[in-house]
Amino acid sequence: MSDCCGNETCSSVTLPEKESNLSFFQRYREYGLAIISLILLLTGIVLKEFIAASWFSNTFELVLFVAAYLPVGTPVLWKAIKQIGKGDVFNEFFLMGIATIGAFYLGQYAEGVAVMLFYAVGELFQGAAVNKAKKSIESLLKVQSEEVTVVKPDKTLAVVHPSVVAIGNMIRIKPGEKVALDGELISEKATFNTAALTGESAPKRKYEGETVLAGMINLESVSLIRVSSRFEDSKLSKILELVQEASTRKAKTQRLITRFARKYTPIVVFLATALVVLPYFIADAYVFEEWLYRALVFLVISCPCALLVSIPLGYFGGIGAASRNGILFKGANYLDQMRKLSTVVMDKTGTLTKGVFNVQRVVAENFDKNLMLKLVFSLESQSTHPVAKAVTSYCQHFQYEYAKVKEVEEFAGLGMKGQVEGFSVLAGNTKLLEKFSISYDKAIDEIAETTVVIAINENYCGYIRIADEIKADAQMAVENLRSLGIQNLVMLSGDKIRVVHKIGRKLGLDLVIGELLPEGKINEIEKLKKNSAVLAFVGDGLNDAPVITLADIGIAMGGLGSDAAIETADVVIQTDEPSKIAIAIKISKATHRIVQQNIVLAFGIKAIVLFLGAIGMASMWEAVFADVGVALLAILNAIRIQRKDFSSGEALSVLNNKKAGKTYFRKSVF
């Protein structure tokens, strides 16, 4: 149970022990104690109210109800004592203990037991609700392997835990086995299921030298992988760490309620004391037991349980619902802020497009085509950029051998330069050639696809035309964001203007800006933030990390995105689908609605019953409803978010959306 009187623990929910490690008794002990208490309580009520046998004396009645009280009351009283020992006197456990012990003092045994019993039942409901939310997150943990087969230098095999494997070690992955560590494929080729990381069900073919990530499943033949990162540094481990830490970051509403509870609880204890003492000086016929009973009712009603359980549970449920949809929020504060988005800025490559480039055409002018490709192949193999990977992948089909490259320089947003077999090679966009004052065929500027322009020994010698594809759900993503009231949709890219304008028109974006260097993206984001309430930037590359940090909400495509982008982002879309942005907003809005409903419900009912209790018109039974009953209603309301299907109704018809297409597209900054 969380501490519901303002302590930090009430919004920090940690993952539970695995049930397999718990005995049957440990798992169901609390349920059993509550059932025993209920049976004894009902027995006492029946004997007293309906049978009233002569042997049912006051002493036997007290013993029976004490026996009913102890199973559920002892844990609460023990927690109260421990909290008082830590200097926290005015806590939920203290309030419940004083109220129920006071009820026994007044001879209201059944009411005292009922208050504690229903409180225990409320705890069980809360635990069940939290566990349901955790299951969505825990399901991610199942994609992490517990063992891996290491190939030793003498070719012998050893099965060990992934955490003891060092960088550079070789591991063997059998068909059907899960990859435990990030690494580089040593085998000639292999096919993997990447659904756990990207949500993509289609198998993905990998070739020698390509990166393989932990969580992928080997589908065909035995594969060898050279480990490139330690277990705790793998992309999968970092994603799981983000999820487990998410519940510790509070939303603004949570922080407000926590601060409120720290002041509220001592105040109600003081008011309850005053309710006993002040009437002595005012009332004509003061009866201590009557006013003490009212004060105890007041204490039970005033416990802020419903607020400080249901609000964190609402946000945690939202984080769990998001995880189930492949969206990882790093904290409830980001989940809460997501609903306020007014501007969404997206990178092009890897975000709106697949980032999987294919060479369409190679043109060589006044230079041998094979030699040009061989030199470019060796130079581009030094880069991890998607365009460079497309070029090297294409050249691998010609079985070129890697040549030694010297003096390699990579110019962010432009391309690469290096010395290959005595040739000075430049490969990049036209701005790279302009940087080195090399003239080129201006007809290249009219090409609508991405082009890698090549210069050898300071002379233009040809280009490689490369095409990327728009993601299948990119159009849906734009339409859904429109339907959710996002005012401005922007795309920033380092690609040539013709390429980004073509994509911008096709998707129906408000603004597209191309040919941007990393610092250019930062400048554009700073301009856009001035005219936006809350701005989100969505990217996946290493060069997107600074912009992700600058945005109000940074969103990273986490499936195959760079580690830097994932680590700096506030939200990670594990499936690499831009349509998930709209789902994240839906979850944020639904979570906020539930939290607001719970606040109104708790304050409204408590205020009414508090007043009735103070004037003697509410008994301990009404107090039970105002405290535990309202808490149960709030918990049941909070878990609704875990049952909701946020992916339904997403496919909006372009024909029915009159604003789709070119209507949105314009070339000036809004």
Secondary structure, 3 states (H helix, E strand, C coil): CCCCCCCHHHHCCCCCCCHHHCCHHHHHHHHHHHHHHHHHHHHHHHHHHHHCCCCCCHHHHHHHHHHHHHHHHHHHHHHHHHHHHCCCCCCHHHHHHHHHHHHHHCCCHHHHHHHHHHHHHHHHHHHHHHHHHHHHHHHHHCCCCCCEEEECCCCCEEEECHHHCCCCCEEEECCCCECCCCEEECCCEEEEECHHHHCCCCCEEEECCCEECCCCEECCCCEEEEECCCHHHCHHHHHHHHHHHHCCCCCHHHHHHHHHHHHHHHHHHHHHHHHHHCHHHHCCCCCHHHHHHHHHHHHHHHCCHHHHHHHHHHHHHHHHHHHHCCEEECCHHHHHHHHHCCEEEEECECCCECCCCEEEEEEECCCCHHHHHHHHHHHHCCCCCHHHHHHHHHHHCCCCCCCCEEEEEEECCCEEEEEECCEEEEEECHHHHHHCCCCCCHHHHHCCCEEEEEEECCEEEEEEEEECCECCCHHHHHHHHHHCCCCEEEEECCCCHHHHHHHHHHHCCCEEECCCCHHHHHHHHHHHHHCCCCEEEEECCHHHHHHHHHCCEEEEECCCCCHHHHHHCCEEECCCCCCHHHHHHHHHHHHHHHHHHHHHHHHHHHHHHHHHHHCCCCCHHHHHHHHHHHHHHHHHHHCHHHHCCCCCCCCCCCCCCCCCHHHCCECCCC
